[in-house]
Amino acid sequence: MLAEKGGVSRAAFLEFLNDSVMGSTFTRYKSPALVNLDFKPTFTMPLLRKDFDLGLSAARELEVPMPLAAATAQLVTGAIGAGHLEEDFASLILEQAKNSGITLEPQNVPVDDGLSPA
């Protein structure tokens, strides 16, 4: 949202990220969903929350602090509370946009997912 609010399109930012050392198979795979706001579920928010709950529970048992995971789990819970139950977890971008004062629109551009043949 920082890049978008600063005037950089999601497509351009993700292309830059994916072509850098910070890019990964995962960022390439999720780029089309984030750019074009296509949230067909591959992994829903409730499933993501379950995994966070399991990990945070293990961390509590072992007395391991997990501040970033705990904060992220709260963002997931907020998205669930906002009604993002059946969408892919990439729809977290919609809540971040709303919290940043941005209304996202699909950019409707082709984006390489890194998995499909060229």
N, C-alpha and C positions, 0 to 999 in steps of 0.2 A: 504494500500500500504506500510505503514511502516513495518508491520509484514512481508509481502511478500518480500520486498526488503531486510529485515534482515534475510531471509532464512526460514521463517515459511510459510508453505503452507496455502492457503486460507481455505482448508478443516480443517486443524488442528486448525487454529486460530478461525474459526467459531464454531467448536466443543467445544473448550475451552470457548468461549464467551457464547454459548448457555447453557453450563452446569454450568455457574456461575450466580451470582445474577444479572449480567448485561443482561443476556439473556431474551428474551421475545418471545411471540408467533410470533411477527413480524420478529425478527431476525431469528428464526427457519424457518419460511415460506419462507424467501428470500434466505436462505443459499444455496439451490440447484442452484438457478439462478446465484449467485455470484461465486460459486465453478466451475460450469460447463458451465458458460457463455451462459445460455439459457434465452434469453430475449423475450420470447413470451409475448406479452403485456397483463398485467393486469391493468396497469395504465400508460399511456404514458406521455412523457415529456411535450407536450403541455397542457395536463390536469393538470399536476403538476404545470406548470408555471401559468396557470389560477388561481389555488388555492392560490399560493403565491401572485399573483397580487391582488386578493380580500383581502387577509389578510393584505398585506402591505398598501393597500388603506385605509382600516379601521384604521390601526395603524396611518397613516398620519392624518386622520380626527380627531382622538382622541389624537394626539400628544404623541403617545407611541413609544419610540425608539425600533426598532427590528433589531439590527445589525447582528445577526447570521442569521435570516431569510432573510435579504437583501443580505448577502453574498452568502447564499445558492441559492437564486433566480438567482443570477448572474451565478453560476455554472450550473444551469439548462438551462439558456439562452445560455450559451456557448456550452452545449451539443446539444441543438437544432440546433445551428449554425453549429455544426460539422456533422449534418445529422441524429441525433438520434431522429427521429420523430415518427416512428411507433413501436419502441421497448419499452419494459418496462422501467420504470425510473431506475431500477437497473443497466441499462447500463451506468449510471453515473460512475461506476467503470472503464469503458474503458477510459474515459477522464482523470480520476485521475491517472490511470496507465500511460497513454501517457505523462502526465505532470510530472510524476516521473521517466521517462526514462525506463519504463517497458512495454514489449509486453506480454500481458496475453494470455494464452492458456487455453482451457478447461482442467480441471483436470480429467474429466471422471471417477469420483468415486461416488458411491451411497451416498446420503446425506439425512438424515431424515428432512422432512419439518415440523415436529411437528403436522401435520394435518392428514396425512395418517395413517391408522391402521398399527401397527407394524407387 
